[in-house]
Amino acid sequence: MGSASNPLVTSSVAVDSSPLPSNLTQDDLKKLAAYKAVEYVKSGMVVGLGTGSTAKHAVSRISDLLREGKLNDIIGIPTSTTTHEQAVSLGIPLSDLDSHPVVDLSIDGADEVDPSLNLVKGRGGSLLREKMVEGASKKFVVIVDESKLVKHLGGSGLAVPVEVVPFCCDFTRGKLEELFRGAGCKAKLRVKIGANGGETAPAVTDNGNYVVDLYLERDMGDLEAASEKILRLPGVVEHGMFLGIATTLIVAGKSGVTVRDRFGVKG
Ligand SMILES: O=C(CO)[C@H](O)[C@H](O)COP(=O)(O)O
């Protein structure tokens, strides 16, 4: 895994620089990025299957290509129960990291991407399994529409998720808020919204844990240091900052689809 603080050498390649039709929806852009990413999938690969509204397009594209005989012998490693269910329903053969500890390629969305290809993930709640699978991948292709690009992680003003154990989760929430007080942090336990619109209970991850969402007013500074501080807190399981893990970024925006590779980290 690379370092967030290393200067990066990246290439930016416009694969379709002609502007896209202006009536494309955000979901159309997600699909364009996902389909581009699936071009990296080759027969015989073990493929990490991401979670979320962007990744689901990639999963469904892989299944189409398997059905059409354009791909063969793919083994998918799902990053959530939701993706597991989608892949099963589409007939994609599945396994896990115990049986396939090396993943050739993973494809997944992200909530934020900074200029060094560091990510925030986990607003969909699957950050732990995503980090395990994508961290075990030789290549990790991130697929986003352009709304996900930020100057620094946390810069969207939306959540930076942290998965915590349920035991005394408010204690852990408070400790997390204290850690980033200098960045104007507010830490909130994620709750499930009930059918009537009221808050009912903490949201529970696939691993039986809770999520504390960090909302930052300012840049948290050195990301590796921030990561270390979070992970040192007893009660924290994992956080949603993916530092130096992504190898390729595919962005779909009004001006076209671009691909950026990050060199010197993974093959
Ligand atoms: O990290 C994730 C789930 O835990 C998702 O990849 C992330 O939330 C992006 O989701 P979407 O593609 O729906 O915008």
Ligand as a Chemical Component Dictionary entry (heavy atoms), coordinates in Angstrom:
data_LIG
# 
_chem_comp.id                   LIG 
_chem_comp.type                 NON-POLYMER 
_chem_comp.pdbx_formal_charge   0 
_chem_comp.three_letter_code    LIG 
# 
loop_
_chem_comp_atom.comp_id 
_chem_comp_atom.atom_id 
_chem_comp_atom.alt_atom_id 
_chem_comp_atom.type_symbol 
_chem_comp_atom.charge 
_chem_comp_atom.model_Cartn_x 
_chem_comp_atom.model_Cartn_y 
_chem_comp_atom.model_Cartn_z 
_chem_comp_atom.pdbx_ordinal 
LIG O1 O1 O 0 -18.061 3.391 -0.080 1  
LIG C1 C1 C 0 -19.130 3.065 -0.533 2  
LIG C2 C2 C 0 -20.075 2.200 0.202  3  
LIG O2 O2 O 0 -19.612 1.894 1.485  4  
LIG C3 C3 C 0 -19.545 3.549 -1.875 5  
LIG O3 O3 O 0 -18.606 3.130 -2.812 6  
LIG C4 C4 C 0 -19.605 5.039 -1.840 7  
LIG O4 O4 O 0 -20.513 5.406 -0.815 8  
LIG C5 C5 C 0 -20.073 5.610 -3.194 9  
LIG O5 O5 O 0 -21.389 5.245 -3.393 10 
LIG P1 P1 P 0 -22.202 5.687 -4.697 11 
LIG O6 O6 O 0 -21.535 5.024 -5.859 12 
LIG O7 O7 O 0 -23.577 5.175 -4.427 13 
LIG O8 O8 O 0 -22.137 7.181 -4.792 14 
# 
loop_
_chem_comp_bond.comp_id 
_chem_comp_bond.atom_id_1 
_chem_comp_bond.atom_id_2 
_chem_comp_bond.value_order 
_chem_comp_bond.pdbx_ordinal 
LIG O1 C1 DOUB 1  
LIG C1 C2 SING 2  
LIG C1 C3 SING 3  
LIG C2 O2 SING 4  
LIG C3 O3 SING 5  
LIG C3 C4 SING 6  
LIG C4 O4 SING 7  
LIG C4 C5 SING 8  
LIG C5 O5 SING 9  
LIG O5 P1 SING 10 
LIG P1 O6 DOUB 11 
LIG P1 O7 SING 12 
LIG P1 O8 SING 13 
# 
